[in-house]
């Protein structure tokens, strides 16, 4: 039972790390000379080691992606906190519904944010710039099924003595 509990916590923390990295790091779109994310656009300067970064454009769609990614991190943190609270206060045989709901909400926020970014990124960056999706964009999509699986596990999980 302790091993199952440890596995669930490791899965949740790994989802949380993936969400943090995909929200913060500047690699949603990248090319050899440029990288862009939710917060800033960076281009390489005259020496290749220097980058000049500017804030991203104040586009409504981009701001919605920013908000959804931040909400996913917040929901996942709340879910982890609720799991530890319910672990000590839930009665025997009770299910972790509240924890699971918040984790599923985190997954749905990631799905919505990454979907909006996928569809609307051509409005912020012209296709002729030859940008490809970066590793943090992929991490956001990897976090989606892990968050949903984690949420379903919480909903199914029963507390035992």
Buried (B, 14 or more C-beta within 10 A) or exposed (E): EEEEEEEBBEBBEBBBEBBBBBBEBBBBBBBEBBBBBBBEBBBBEEEEEEBEEEEBEEEEBBEBBBBBBBBBBBBBBBBBEBBEEBEEEBEEEEBBBBBBBBBBBBBBBBBBBBBBBBEBBEEBBEEEEEBEBBBBBBBBBBBBEBBBBBBBBBBEBEBEE
